Amino acid sequence: MKKQIHNIKALESRRKYLRSHLTPAEAFLWRHLQRSQLAGRKFRRQHSIMYFIVDFYCPREKLIIELDGQYHLNPDVAEYDAYRTEKLEELGLKVIRFENKMVFDFLPSVLKEIEDNFRT
């Protein structure tokens, strides 16, 4: 039997909370990713993989998008982010990160970089 790693039931209430309390940058980017707007790819927001909840996940591309605000500049948080990325990449997933400011100031470039990371 294959072990479930996506959307573990124990994280369901946390995922729902995060989906209803998106950061401004997450909400802004989501408006451009939802409903398969970007190259026909379906994205999920606040999706859990193992015990990590990622900002956005595209199952078809095995692509994770993380948005980082000031909080992620803390050295301890940055170290945890690196650990988290390593664990997710061990599963064959690709993780890309953007600072919140980039999403607001350079959205076309952010969307292009996301597309550039599509495998197909």
Residue, then its C-alpha position, 0 to 999 in steps of 0.5 A: m500500500k502506497k503511503q499518502i503524502h498529499n493532503i494528509k487529513a491531520l492538516e485539513s483544518r490548517r489548510k482551510y484556515l490558510r486558504s481563507h487567510l492568504t497573504p496579500a501576495e498569495a491572493f494577488l498571485w492566486r488571481h493569475l494561477q486559478r482556473s488554469q489561467l497559466a498555460g492551462r496548468k491547474f494549481r492548488r493553493q495551500h496544499s500539503i505534501m508530507y507535513f509541509i503546507v506549500d503556497f501553490y502546487c501544480p500536480r501536472e508539473k510537480l512544481i511548488i511555488e513559495l512566496d517569501g515575506q520579511y519573516h523568511l529573512n530570519p536566519d532560523v526560518a531561512e534554514y528551515d526553508a532550505y530543509r523543507t525544500e530539500k525534503l520536497e525535492e527528494l520526492g522529485l518535486k521542484v520548488i521555486r521561491f519569490e519574494n512577495k515584493m517581486v510578485f507585486d512589482f514584476l508579475p509578468s517576470v514571475l509568471k514567465e519564470i513559473e512557466d519556464n519551470f514547466r517540464t512539458 
